[in-house]
């Protein structure tokens, strides 16, 4: 079973370009930073969304890496 999983990972990795990997790593770092900041403030997503002036669903997207950040959107996040 492990061998099949490793083969699958190798095949997927072969399809990715270095830029795809860098983007995924950066999105993960941003999502982690936002989540950690919210937790440090002892806020749930709804409270953090109000604090940030966005919807709770936007915070959820940020934290789950479902949001494609732009330079402009990153500049609006002041945490």
C-alpha positions as CSV (number, residue, x, y, z in Angstrom):
1,X,0.0,0.0,0.0
2,X,2.8,2.5,0.9
3,X,4.5,1.8,-2.5
4,X,1.3,2.7,-4.4
5,X,1.0,5.9,-2.4
6,X,4.6,6.8,-3.0
7,X,4.1,6.1,-6.8
8,X,1.1,8.3,-6.8
9,X,3.0,11.2,-5.1
10,X,5.9,10.9,-7.5
11,X,3.5,11.0,-10.5
12,X,1.7,14.1,-9.0
13,X,5.0,15.8,-8.3
14,X,6.2,15.2,-11.8
15,X,3.1,17.2,-13.0
16,X,3.9,20.2,-10.8
17,X,6.1,23.0,-11.8
18,X,8.4,24.6,-9.2
19,X,6.2,27.8,-9.4
20,X,3.2,25.7,-8.4
21,X,5.0,24.4,-5.4
22,X,6.2,27.9,-4.4
23,X,2.6,29.2,-4.7
24,X,1.2,26.4,-2.6
25,X,3.8,26.9,0.1
26,X,3.2,30.7,0.3
27,X,-0.6,30.1,0.4
28,X,-0.1,27.7,3.3
29,X,2.1,30.2,5.2
30,X,-0.4,33.0,4.7
31,X,-3.3,30.7,5.9
32,X,-1.3,29.6,8.9
33,X,-0.4,33.1,9.8
34,X,-4.0,34.3,9.7
35,X,-5.2,31.3,11.7
36,X,-2.5,31.7,14.3
37,X,-3.3,35.4,14.7
38,X,-7.0,34.7,15.1
39,X,-6.3,32.1,17.7
40,X,-3.8,34.3,19.6
41,X,-6.6,36.9,19.8
42,X,-8.9,34.2,21.2
43,X,-11.4,34.9,18.5
44,X,-13.6,32.6,16.5
45,X,-13.9,33.2,12.7
46,X,-17.1,35.3,13.1
47,X,-15.4,37.6,15.7
48,X,-12.2,37.8,13.6
49,X,-14.2,38.6,10.5
50,X,-15.9,41.5,12.2
51,X,-12.5,42.7,13.5
52,X,-11.1,42.6,10.0
53,X,-14.2,44.1,8.3
54,X,-14.9,41.0,6.1
55,X,-17.4,38.2,6.1
56,X,-16.9,35.0,8.2
57,X,-16.9,33.0,4.9
58,X,-13.9,35.1,3.7
59,X,-12.0,34.3,6.9
60,X,-12.8,30.6,6.3
61,X,-11.5,30.8,2.7
62,X,-8.3,32.5,3.9
63,X,-7.7,29.8,6.5
64,X,-8.5,26.9,4.2
65,X,-6.3,28.1,1.4
66,X,-9.3,28.4,-0.9
67,X,-8.6,32.1,-1.6
68,X,-6.1,33.2,-4.2
69,X,-4.4,36.2,-2.6
70,X,-3.4,39.2,-4.7
71,X,-0.9,41.8,-3.7
72,X,-3.9,44.1,-3.2
73,X,-5.8,41.7,-1.0
74,X,-2.7,41.0,1.1
75,X,-2.2,44.7,1.6
76,X,-5.7,45.0,3.1
77,X,-4.9,42.3,5.8
78,X,-3.3,44.1,8.7
79,X,-2.5,41.5,11.3
